[in-house]
Amino acid sequence: MRLTVVGSSGSVPSVDSPASCYLVEADDGERPWRVLLDLGNGALGPLQQHVDPTHLDAVLLSHLHADHCLDLCGLYVMLKYAPRAGTPEPARVAKPRVWGPEGTADRMARAYDLPPRPGMHGQLDFAAWHDREPVELGPLVVTPYRVTHPVVAFGLRVEDTTTGGVLAYTGDTDTCDALGPLCKGAGLVLADTAFVEGRDASRGVHLTAARAGAAVAAAGGVGRLVLTHLPPWNDPQVCLEQARSAWDGPLEVAKPGATYDL
């Protein structure tokens, strides 16, 4: 399983990064599978450096804030109007599946000023997450964990059944009980780091780097912590230092274009 960071900026795109978007690729021995974790604003353009968006198998939305889902509107346009749209690769489904919270299809239709029916249903196949109920995508098993955020939000645990690799993506969350099973034993954890200790006092919204470090340390067996969802006003070095106060394992800040093999 390979992870490519497409966009890692939090809340809004930054000068050098779109908002949240991560490409996961795995091979089942017959063909490659390509799945996105979120598709935030600004991500669809840079995504095309890594994959043809019309050949995606699925888009997995952690929640429905714009910085995690809004470029699904652009994907809909590509699938509907691009000359190659509707001509899938061999053995690939014609319509990518979109998993998200209940109501995702209607919300995205409104975002593009479409009626709920047909909305985007002609180009995308929508399904809803259910807490801790796994879904299968070729060689990948994805388990959603309901996390703590002002809207319905999920962290996503992605397991490659062919290699045993495990990726955990917290999405947007504060400290909560779900982070333990979400992150336990993961080779890599992508952790929300939007808040900074000593600056952001609100709770129930985002992790700080220190709380992210404490969460992966408590979960146990984590191979690498990658801090992500840093808004443009965060100092990455400060976040690294705060994470290091609670986590002594491999640690870095997510950067667009970075790849990791699990």
C-alpha positions in Angstrom: 0.0 0.0 0.0 1.3 3.4 -1.0 0.2 6.7 0.5 0.7 10.0 -1.4 0.0 13.3 0.2 -1.9 15.4 -2.3 -2.9 18.2 0.1 -2.2 18.7 3.8 -3.3 22.2 4.6 -5.9 22.6 7.3 -9.1 24.7 7.1 -8.1 26.5 3.9 -5.6 25.9 1.1 -2.1 27.4 1.6 0.3 28.9 -0.8 2.0 25.6 -1.3 -0.7 23.0 -0.5 -4.3 22.3 -1.2 -6.6 21.3 1.6 -6.9 17.7 2.8 -6.5 14.9 0.2 -4.5 11.7 0.4 -4.1 9.1 -2.4 -3.9 5.4 -1.3 -2.9 2.8 -3.9 -2.7 -1.0 -3.5 -2.6 -3.9 -5.8 -4.5 -7.2 -5.4 -2.4 -9.0 -8.0 -4.8 -8.3 -10.8 -4.9 -4.6 -10.9 -4.1 -1.4 -9.0 -6.8 0.1 -6.7 -6.8 3.9 -6.2 -8.7 5.5 -3.3 -8.8 9.0 -1.9 -9.0 9.9 1.7 -10.9 13.3 1.4 -11.0 15.6 -1.6 -10.7 19.1 -0.1 -10.8 22.4 -1.9 -7.9 22.9 -4.3 -6.9 19.2 -4.4 -8.3 18.1 -7.7 -5.6 20.0 -9.8 -2.5 18.6 -8.0 -4.2 15.2 -7.8 -3.8 14.9 -11.6 0.0 14.8 -11.1 -0.4 11.4 -9.5 -3.5 9.7 -11.0 -6.2 10.2 -13.6 -9.1 11.2 -11.4 -11.6 9.4 -13.8 -9.9 6.2 -12.8 -10.4 6.4 -9.1 -12.2 3.5 -7.4 -13.5 5.4 -4.4 -13.4 8.7 -2.5 -13.6 8.3 1.3 -14.9 11.5 3.0 -14.1 11.9 6.7 -16.7 14.6 7.0 -18.5 17.4 5.1 -16.5 20.5 5.8 -15.4 22.2 2.6 -11.7 21.6 3.2 -12.4 17.8 3.1 -15.0 17.4 0.4 -15.6 20.4 -1.9 -13.5 19.3 -4.8 -15.9 16.4 -5.3 -17.8 18.9 -7.3 -14.9 19.1 -9.8 -14.6 15.3 -9.9 -18.3 15.1 -10.8 -17.7 17.5 -13.7 -14.7 15.5 -15.0 -16.7 12.3 -14.8 -19.7 13.8 -16.6 -18.0 15.9 -19.3 -14.4 14.8 -19.9 -14.1 12.9 -23.3 -12.6 9.8 -21.6 -15.3 9.7 -18.9 -17.3 6.6 -18.9 -14.5 4.6 -20.5 -13.1 2.7 -17.4 -9.9 0.7 -17.3 -10.4 -3.0 -17.6 -12.1 -4.6 -14.6 -12.7 -1.3 -13.0 -16.2 -0.2 -11.9 -17.6 2.6 -14.0 -18.8 4.8 -11.1 -16.5 5.6 -8.2 -18.0 4.9 -4.8 -18.2 7.8 -2.4 -18.4 7.0 1.3 -19.3 9.7 3.7 -21.6 10.6 6.5 -25.4 10.3 6.0 -26.6 12.9 3.6 -23.4 13.3 1.6 -25.1 12.9 -1.8 -27.7 15.6 -1.1 -25.0 18.0 0.5 -22.8 17.7 -2.6 -25.7 18.2 -4.9 -26.5 21.5 -3.1 -22.8 22.5 -3.3 -23.1 22.4 -7.1 -26.6 23.8 -7.2 -28.1 20.5 -8.4 -31.5 19.0 -7.4 -31.1 16.1 -5.1 -32.3 13.8 -7.8 -30.5 13.1 -10.0 -27.8 15.1 -8.3 -24.5 13.5 -8.8 -25.9 9.9 -8.8 -25.3 9.4 -12.5 -21.5 9.8 -12.0 -20.9 8.7 -8.4 -22.2 5.9 -6.3 -22.9 7.1 -2.7 -22.8 5.1 0.5 -22.9 6.1 4.2 -20.4 5.2 6.9 -21.6 3.3 10.0 -19.4 3.5 13.0 -16.8 0.7 13.2 -18.5 -1.2 10.3 -15.7 -2.0 7.8 -16.1 -1.8 4.0 -14.0 -3.7 1.4 -12.3 -2.1 -1.6 -10.4 -4.7 -3.5 -7.4 -5.5 -1.2 -8.3 -2.7 1.2 -10.5 -2.9 4.3 -11.5 0.5 5.6 -13.0 0.9 9.1 -14.6 4.2 10.0 -14.4 5.4 13.6 -16.8 8.2 14.8 -14.6 10.9 16.3 -15.1 14.2 18.1 -15.7 17.3 15.9 -18.6 19.8 15.7 -20.1 17.9 12.8 -20.4 14.1 12.2 -16.9 13.0 11.4 -14.9 9.8 11.1 -11.4 8.7 11.4 -10.5 6.0 8.8 -8.3 2.9 9.4 -7.1 1.4 6.1 -5.7 -2.1 6.1 -4.0 -3.8 3.1 -5.0 -7.4 3.2 -2.2 -8.4 0.8 0.7 -6.9 2.8 -0.7 -6.3 6.2 0.1 -2.6 6.0 -2.1 -0.3 8.2 -2.7 3.4 7.7 -4.7 5.4 10.3 -6.2 8.8 9.3 -7.7 10.8 12.2 -9.6 13.2 10.0 -10.6 16.2 12.1 -11.0 15.4 15.8 -10.0 16.2 19.3 -8.9 13.6 21.8 -11.5 10.8 22.1 -11.8 7.1 22.9 -11.9 6.2 19.2 -8.3 7.2 18.6 -7.1 4.1 20.5 -8.5 1.4 18.2 -8.2 3.7 15.2 -4.4 4.1 15.6 -3.3 0.9 17.4 -0.6 -0.9 15.5 -0.7 1.4 12.5 2.4 1.6 10.4 1.6 5.3 9.9 -0.8 7.7 11.5 -1.9 10.9 9.7 -3.0 13.1 12.6 -4.9 16.4 12.7 -2.7 19.1 14.0 -4.8 22.2 13.5 -4.5 23.5 17.0 -1.5 24.7 19.0 -0.9 24.4 22.7 -1.0 27.7 24.4 -2.9 29.4 21.6 -6.1 27.4 20.9 -8.2 26.8 24.0 -11.4 25.4 22.4 -12.0 21.7 22.9 -14.0 19.2 20.9 -12.7 20.5 17.6 -9.1 19.6 16.7 -6.0 18.0 18.1 -2.9 19.8 19.0 0.4 18.2 18.1 0.9 17.3 21.7 -2.5 15.6 21.9 -1.8 13.8 18.7 1.5 12.5 20.1 -0.1 11.4 23.3 -2.9 9.6 21.4 -0.5 7.6 19.2 1.7 6.8 22.2 -1.3 5.6 24.2 -2.6 3.5 21.2 0.6 1.6 21.0 2.5 -0.1 18.2 2.5 2.9 15.9 5.4 3.1 13.4 5.3 6.7 12.3 3.4 9.9 13.2 2.8 12.3 10.4 1.3 15.7 11.4 -1.2 17.1 8.9 -4.1 19.5 8.6 -1.8 22.4 9.7 -3.5 25.7 8.6 -1.2 28.3 7.0 -0.9 30.2 10.2 0.7 27.2 12.1 4.5 27.1 12.5 5.4 23.5 11.5 8.5 23.6 13.8 6.4 24.5 16.8 4.1 21.6 16.0 7.0 19.2 15.7 8.3 20.3 19.1 5.0 20.0 20.8 4.4 16.5 19.3 7.9 15.5 20.5 6.9 16.2 24.1 4.6 13.2 24.0 5.9 11.0 21.2 9.5 9.8 20.7 9.0 7.7 17.6 9.5 8.7 13.9 7.8 12.1 13.4 7.4 14.5 10.5 5.0 17.1 9.0 3.0 16.0 5.9 4.1 17.7 2.7 2.4 17.6 -0.7 4.0 15.0 -3.0 5.5 12.9 -0.1 5.0 9.2 -0.5 5.0 6.4 2.1 5.0 2.7 1.5 3.3 0.6 4.1 
